[in-house]
């Protein structure tokens, strides 16, 4: 199962939480139906984008600094929502 994850240019908001929860429920359901190790869940993190470049300039941070901070915040929100980690999370 492949899911487009966040573009990490700004802190997560409620609109980012909806797909997290929806695909977490689907992941859990598929694992229950097909078996714990039969489903691979891939959720990407977009860390290069025009919005990210603009935000890094606005916040006077490097792209790496900005994306690390926002990605960390995204992962914290995932934990607060009790979402399972994806099998893979490429950038």
Secondary structure as UniProt FT lines:
FT   STRAND          2..3
FT   TURN            8..9
FT   HELIX           14..34
FT   TURN            36..37
FT   STRAND          42..43
FT   HELIX           50..58
FT   TURN            59..60
FT   HELIX           63..80
FT   TURN            81..82
//
